[in-house]
Amino acid sequence: MKQIIIIILLTLQIPVAFSQINYDDYFTEKTLRLDYTIGGNSDNFKVYFQQLKQEPFWSGPKTKLLDDFNFGDYKIIVLDSTKTDTIYTRGYSSLFAEWIDEKKSKTINRSFYESVIMPFPKHEINVKLQFRDKKTNFFDIFEIKISPNDYHIKKDKQTKFKSQKIYGTRKSNNTLDIVILPEGYTKEEMEKFHKDTKKNIDAFFEVEPFKSNKEKINFWIVDAISEESGTDIPGDNIWKNTILNSSFYTFDVERYLTTSDIKSVRDIAAYVPYDQIYILVNTEKYGGGGIYNYYNLCASDCYQSARIFTHEFGHAFAALADEYQYGFETAEELYDMSVEPWQANITNLSDFDKKWKNLTEKNTPIPTPNKFKDKIGAFEGAGYVKKGIYRPAYNCKMRSNSVNEFCPVCYDTVLKMLLFYTEE
Ligand SMILES: [Zn+2]
């Protein structure tokens, strides 16, 4: 009997030993930040090293060091240089990855400052960055060996602004930590920032699956002060001196509100432990933006700003695609139609089994006509194009602000991600 138990235990332990990495063997409680510039055009681009920085907290899950979601335009892979084991991976996206889909990127070389974080290593590591080609396969774009003892790793202390946890009680490593940063709030407007933050958190918790998982989420704020109120609106020749340098009209889309100043964003976010960065922009103008594992932005006071808040979070947290049709003429401009897009909530039906076919009913036609609007199916028009790309439901938070819930596919993806961050 004893032998049988030992055999069972051994059999159970083997896959665990291979799939789990003991955090404390490899990492400290801090964050290592790698900043780089990526520049070029849609055909050719290069990554250039900028700086390394040690930040005070590691907030991510210690038991989920490898990311098997396979989302994002980029992947960071950290290898232990002595054993060559992969000890940390994460997918993410960036503004540059969007830029190379723009027509202008065919004729202009442009560079973007980017930044990626990982737990701070105890020993020498190799860090690889990979990028996805149109066939959605990853290829290497950058590699660097990093010693934790390198005296060039910056360790500046951040003390200028007040910071605090404003919601949640759990420790950071098994909690989703969201830091909200004020953008375009002057010293006199900090009280307004606190009110705007509360309004958005209340609205956030009205949406599932956040509503039923409130105890798994912490919210933090950093009272970072801007010189001037508002944000840049280039199309109206409005320019404001603000702490995170946000702007409307990103890639000539009026409502697309982003910032290229990722260095300032990371510096200020690092005051507190964070898994997601939310930039709340003090403006009445309609707009926002969300980039997977990068940042979220949302206008504080525009029409339906609370709904934009969670829509953008769908992008930045769960890598969800927009389910509307806008911006591009044909699907081929953005997608290789012979492979499925990597986002969970859109399909070109090239391999629908890999997507949400299991959630559809047998008698729901695929593609799905609008008269089946109450069913899960494949409704044409999504991912910025009218034809050839399909979405799971007639309507969803990722399609329009007229509904305040995620469709079942988006909901599942968000919930899975939430559990990834929060389950022991
Ligand atoms: Zn959806």
Boltz pocket constraint, residues with backbone or C-beta under 6 A from the ligand:
constraints:
  - pocket:
      binder: B
      contacts: [[A, 323], [A, 345], [A, 392], [A, 393], [A, 395], [A, 396], [A, 397], [A, 398], [A, 399], [A, 406], [A, 407], [A, 408], [A, 409], [A, 410], [A, 411]]
      max_distance: 6.0
